[in-house]
Amino acid sequence: MTDFNQTRAQFILPEGKIYLDGNSLGPVPVAAAERLQKMLSDEWGTMLIGGWSQAGWMDMSFDVGNRIAKLIGAAERSIAMGDTLSLKVYQALAAALQLNPGRSVILSDTGNFPSDLYIAQGLVRSLDRGLELRTVPPAEIEQALTDDVAVLMLTEVDYQTGRLHDMAALTDLAHQKGIITVWDLAHSTGAIPVDLGAANADIAIGCTYKYLNGGPGAPAFIYVNPAIVDRIQPTISGWLGHQNPFDFSADYAPGPGIERMRVGTPPVIALNVLNTAMDVFDHVDMADVRRQSIKLSELLIAEVATHCPSLLLISPTDPMTRGSQVSFAHQHGYAIMKALIDRGVIGDFRAPDAIRFGLAPLYISEADVRAAVVILADILDNRLWDRPEYQVRAAIT
Amino acid sequence: MTDFNQTRAQFILPEGKIYLDGNSLGPVPVAAAERLQKMLSDEWGTMLIGGWSQAGWMDMSFDVGNRIAKLIGAAERSIAMGDTLSLKVYQALAAALQLNPGRSVILSDTGNFPSDLYIAQGLVRSLDRGLELRTVPPAEIEQALTDDVAVLMLTEVDYQTGRLHDMAALTDLAHQKGIITVWDLAHSTGAIPVDLGAANADIAIGCTYKYLNGGPGAPAFIYVNPAIVDRIQPTISGWLGHQNPFDFSADYAPGPGIERMRVGTPPVIALNVLNTAMDVFDHVDMADVRRQSIKLSELLIAEVATHCPSLLLISPTDPMTRGSQVSFAHQHGYAIMKALIDRGVIGDFRAPDAIRFGLAPLYISEADVRAAVVILADILDNRLWDRPEYQVRAAIT
């Protein structure tokens, strides 16, 4: 049984703030500061270049990957860390297209995160061989799984609405049509139980600065099903994906398994922070997280329905088809979120009109949710959002 | 006049070690620890998601880029930071090929860093339209600049021998033949004066963990000549290269100038360390660094010639055609380097037989060089490398 008081104590949470934006950037793990000091003084500062072997820096991307693997039903050494999520989307799509050479369509939905679509657009343009990115509304994915589709690329949890795709069912349907699947787990990893192995998913990618609390710009990850990874000839064939990087041979030869998906020198400092953040999950059961997340989400929805009737719920009402966030629409959504942040309730705004609340049970309690809705109701009741300073548009992040 | 005692004081240098491997990984800047603590407590820990605007995280990749620009003769806001050098090679080559669409050859030399060649191989394979990677010995580059060459991709300073290409002359010759240039500055930036503007170089890339001392896996950089950057349609078109990333529009539109070369969320923690490391250069004149580097290199070569006659110099003898490192060949090079490291002199080994010494004047003195050669001579004179424990091959890093 996960002790959420114990997990909450492992984060720095600023006094007077209720943080409902962990789905953009998780808070600082308490242990991060000490870990970084140790890394600077006892590793980099003492071992210098020797840290790559003596401090285990070189293998860290797989060590951390193995810890993430446990949360998402992935096998040992099936995950490589590094780069950014957008870059991992590129690697994933390039690999998936290679695995399905006779077909030309990348299928996604209109609720996918824009960067995933941008990356697909850039890849389609640069490969210049009649590929097509096809997007349909999320509800129409099933019918769109046709014989010309090479790759189904979806984000499991919609970044705006929190709508949750059925990964196992869609992967199965895709496979029946000979389609390779690429799942973006940005809003899933550490938030909801994921079982890549049971779903027989082909490729998955994700970021680690949201529900894993790895810090701003923390390294991304890529998973490839061990059954197919050896068929991939990496498009971005960097030296750390080489079979023997330190032989410095002139020709690329892919490393065994997932190693081939590494590109360049691992981001050791960031991996150290992330590795520390992963300690929190050592005593966490994702089923407990899911139960508590649903409890918090249902509470938020109920409280808002009672106290903030002008907000329109745009997340699914059925918690089984929703991730760990709840979003509402309001024509003054932007100003409302500015007013909320001013009063210590930190959520997020997503154009054109969505206010978004992430519910991370590791550090958010029912009392937080109730307190947040009291403030939200006050802002709405008294039209506090109507102040001029809240009308000026600028990126809220 | 650069005060090298003052720069040396800004690094943590372990007692009893002479560090001649800053060309693999620079040492820890003293100020890094405090900067990281501040970033954790006053920025991420206090501002949470707000740090992206309030602490300037979002612009940090250009702010740091501007500081690097000053060292390599690049214009303000012509450099974007992020990812790894291998990835930047991919971006650079993809862009360069786009700028020269009618041609099919990527020309490089056999002394280029293997990852640059691997990346070119992967790109050539994936684009699958008759492109060719052609490599010739470094001395034959000039004659190889023929009309079918689209891109000349060279590392300015050879990672093994330290041989230095004449960037200005080769860029000029390349341009006369209608060839786009990609310069890898991994062993140049912070080591020797570079003037991308004067050379009218097209694209350049580099890493920041060597002579810039940004830490293991520190972010890489890419430079694009402002005169041509707007003609590039990025192949890796991530959201942070978008014109308006926070509009979350469905279609990619490249950001202005160099902004389009960003891919994903900036690695803020690593950028903070690098930004601190760049403070050291505020009072450094690269012409002084070059003068001192030549002095140290000439001293090392002279001392080795006198005291270690069995070592064969494989770096150029003329300092004007050499970077900031000196390499020697010896059939027992690997064991010699292991013995040296055991006795506190940290250099590097590069297969098959090269021992390599980086001379970074910011923290290496003439006394260091003399002391290192005394130890090296002792190892050679007494065949200390002949011990069994030094024969076992493993990555030295």
Chai-1 contact restraints between the chains, C-beta under 6 A:
chainA,res_idxA,chainB,res_idxB,connection_type,confidence,min_distance_angstrom,max_distance_angstrom,comment,restraint_id
A,I12,B,G45,contact,1.0,0.0,6.0,A-B,restraint_1
A,P14,B,T46,contact,1.0,0.0,6.0,A-B,restraint_2
A,Y19,B,L48,contact,1.0,0.0,6.0,A-B,restraint_3
A,D21,B,I49,contact,1.0,0.0,6.0,A-B,restraint_4
A,S24,B,I49,contact,1.0,0.0,6.0,A-B,restraint_5
A,L25,B,I49,contact,1.0,0.0,6.0,A-B,restraint_6
A,V28,B,L40,contact,1.0,0.0,6.0,A-B,restraint_7
A,V28,B,W44,contact,1.0,0.0,6.0,A-B,restraint_8
A,V28,B,G45,contact,1.0,0.0,6.0,A-B,restraint_9
A,A33,B,L40,contact,1.0,0.0,6.0,A-B,restraint_10
A,L36,B,L36,contact,1.0,0.0,6.0,A-B,restraint_11
A,L40,B,V28,contact,1.0,0.0,6.0,A-B,restraint_12
A,L40,B,A33,contact,1.0,0.0,6.0,A-B,restraint_13
A,W44,B,V28,contact,1.0,0.0,6.0,A-B,restraint_14
A,G45,B,I12,contact,1.0,0.0,6.0,A-B,restraint_15
A,G45,B,V28,contact,1.0,0.0,6.0,A-B,restraint_16
A,T46,B,P14,contact,1.0,0.0,6.0,A-B,restraint_17
A,L48,B,Y19,contact,1.0,0.0,6.0,A-B,restraint_18
A,I49,B,D21,contact,1.0,0.0,6.0,A-B,restraint_19
A,I49,B,S24,contact,1.0,0.0,6.0,A-B,restraint_20
A,I49,B,L25,contact,1.0,0.0,6.0,A-B,restraint_21
A,I49,B,T397,contact,1.0,0.0,6.0,A-B,restraint_22
A,W52,B,T397,contact,1.0,0.0,6.0,A-B,restraint_23
A,W57,B,P216,contact,1.0,0.0,6.0,A-B,restraint_24
A,D83,B,D83,contact,1.0,0.0,6.0,A-B,restraint_25
A,T84,B,V263,contact,1.0,0.0,6.0,A-B,restraint_26
A,T84,B,G264,contact,1.0,0.0,6.0,A-B,restraint_27
A,T84,B,T265,contact,1.0,0.0,6.0,A-B,restraint_28
A,L85,B,G264,contact,1.0,0.0,6.0,A-B,restraint_29
A,S86,B,G238,contact,1.0,0.0,6.0,A-B,restraint_30
A,S86,B,V263,contact,1.0,0.0,6.0,A-B,restraint_31
A,S86,B,G264,contact,1.0,0.0,6.0,A-B,restraint_32
A,L87,B,V263,contact,1.0,0.0,6.0,A-B,restraint_33
A,L87,B,G264,contact,1.0,0.0,6.0,A-B,restraint_34
A,Y90,B,I236,contact,1.0,0.0,6.0,A-B,restraint_35
A,P114,B,W239,contact,1.0,0.0,6.0,A-B,restraint_36
A,P114,B,F248,contact,1.0,0.0,6.0,A-B,restraint_37
A,S115,B,G238,contact,1.0,0.0,6.0,A-B,restraint_38
A,S115,B,W239,contact,1.0,0.0,6.0,A-B,restraint_39
A,Y118,B,S237,contact,1.0,0.0,6.0,A-B,restraint_40
A,Y118,B,W239,contact,1.0,0.0,6.0,A-B,restraint_41
A,Y118,B,Y252,contact,1.0,0.0,6.0,A-B,restraint_42
A,Q121,B,Y252,contact,1.0,0.0,6.0,A-B,restraint_43
A,G122,B,T235,contact,1.0,0.0,6.0,A-B,restraint_44
A,G122,B,S237,contact,1.0,0.0,6.0,A-B,restraint_45
A,S126,B,T235,contact,1.0,0.0,6.0,A-B,restraint_46
A,G215,B,I269,contact,1.0,0.0,6.0,A-B,restraint_47
A,P216,B,W57,contact,1.0,0.0,6.0,A-B,restraint_48
A,P216,B,V268,contact,1.0,0.0,6.0,A-B,restraint_49
A,G217,B,T265,contact,1.0,0.0,6.0,A-B,restraint_50
A,G217,B,P266,contact,1.0,0.0,6.0,A-B,restraint_51
A,G217,B,P267,contact,1.0,0.0,6.0,A-B,restraint_52
A,G217,B,V268,contact,1.0,0.0,6.0,A-B,restraint_53
A,T235,B,G122,contact,1.0,0.0,6.0,A-B,restraint_54
A,T235,B,S126,contact,1.0,0.0,6.0,A-B,restraint_55
A,I236,B,Y90,contact,1.0,0.0,6.0,A-B,restraint_56
A,S237,B,Y118,contact,1.0,0.0,6.0,A-B,restraint_57
A,S237,B,G122,contact,1.0,0.0,6.0,A-B,restraint_58
A,G238,B,S86,contact,1.0,0.0,6.0,A-B,restraint_59
A,G238,B,S115,contact,1.0,0.0,6.0,A-B,restraint_60
A,W239,B,P114,contact,1.0,0.0,6.0,A-B,restraint_61
A,W239,B,S115,contact,1.0,0.0,6.0,A-B,restraint_62
A,W239,B,Y118,contact,1.0,0.0,6.0,A-B,restraint_63
A,F246,B,A395,contact,1.0,0.0,6.0,A-B,restraint_64
A,D247,B,A351,contact,1.0,0.0,6.0,A-B,restraint_65
A,F248,B,P114,contact,1.0,0.0,6.0,A-B,restraint_66
A,F248,B,A351,contact,1.0,0.0,6.0,A-B,restraint_67
A,Y252,B,Y118,contact,1.0,0.0,6.0,A-B,restraint_68
A,Y252,B,Q121,contact,1.0,0.0,6.0,A-B,restraint_69
A,V263,B,T84,contact,1.0,0.0,6.0,A-B,restraint_70
A,V263,B,S86,contact,1.0,0.0,6.0,A-B,restraint_71
A,V263,B,L87,contact,1.0,0.0,6.0,A-B,restraint_72
A,G264,B,T84,contact,1.0,0.0,6.0,A-B,restraint_73
A,G264,B,L85,contact,1.0,0.0,6.0,A-B,restraint_74
A,G264,B,S86,contact,1.0,0.0,6.0,A-B,restraint_75
A,G264,B,L87,contact,1.0,0.0,6.0,A-B,restraint_76
A,T265,B,T84,contact,1.0,0.0,6.0,A-B,restraint_77
A,T265,B,G217,contact,1.0,0.0,6.0,A-B,restraint_78
A,P266,B,G217,contact,1.0,0.0,6.0,A-B,restraint_79
A,P267,B,G217,contact,1.0,0.0,6.0,A-B,restraint_80
A,P267,B,A270,contact,1.0,0.0,6.0,A-B,restraint_81
A,V268,B,P216,contact,1.0,0.0,6.0,A-B,restraint_82
A,V268,B,G217,contact,1.0,0.0,6.0,A-B,restraint_83
A,I269,B,G215,contact,1.0,0.0,6.0,A-B,restraint_84
A,I269,B,I269,contact,1.0,0.0,6.0,A-B,restraint_85
A,I269,B,A270,contact,1.0,0.0,6.0,A-B,restraint_86
A,A270,B,P267,contact,1.0,0.0,6.0,A-B,restraint_87
A,A270,B,I269,contact,1.0,0.0,6.0,A-B,restraint_88
A,A270,B,A270,contact,1.0,0.0,6.0,A-B,restraint_89
A,A351,B,D247,contact,1.0,0.0,6.0,A-B,restraint_90
A,A351,B,F248,contact,1.0,0.0,6.0,A-B,restraint_91
A,A395,B,F246,contact,1.0,0.0,6.0,A-B,restraint_92
A,T397,B,I49,contact,1.0,0.0,6.0,A-B,restraint_93
A,T397,B,W52,contact,1.0,0.0,6.0,A-B,restraint_94
